[in-house]
Amino acid sequence: MKQLSLIILMWFSTLCLNAQQKFYVELFPISVYSNDRENYHERHRMPSKNPLRVFYEDGMIHFTNVPTNSRIVFKNEQGEFLCQYSFNTTFFTIEKPNSAVCLEIYYGDSALRGFIS
């Protein structure tokens, strides 16, 4: 009976730990490169029906539905550049750079910013 209780306790604690380690990064538009403001909202809408999603889990940052030819930039608390990645794929995972608190995603003439805790 003690073994069964221990197994259930271990299973439950593992379930709770896994549930707490994943969170989604909220993204906000940050700039428009063109002076044409008429189609501002149209340009900032994601190019596909599936929204871009970014989530952080166990030291890894997962990206899904990313527009092709995107550039990902990581910055520290002071807004200083840490590193950047360029991808031509819609799904990928990268390790979170040390001291990174902000990521910016550039695609076309739009850019999005999200904060990583």
Steps between C-alpha positions, in 0.01 A plus 500: 500500500786738584659430162178584319465825696860590418449428129184712490675783686798492259270492196295794631809711585647433154171605341493824703862584418448448129187715499680792664803515268327600176370848424406690187677822402261782408610691189435867418556700177797735544566681173410570141782552254283662235374861525166386356269483804177418311546124517670490842266239649497295181880480498514399866255217464671163494539368146328168566176380655703334774635759746866518588560335836805517722533310825778441748550161664797346685755754373386464138297746293260341253367687196204385288335652191788743446494689167780377273814715468461628856775635721493444878698744718565455873573792734590535869335719767680812376376440145846404378531253212602149609459282190281439198375208296363488147271218398324394184268256675173537690574274801821498703641485852805680638668521837429821692814717495640588843365831637245533216178667618361623168461355153410681181372329186549686171311386190423701187447862607367404844653421836369345821642513854449260787645473849645181649516460876 
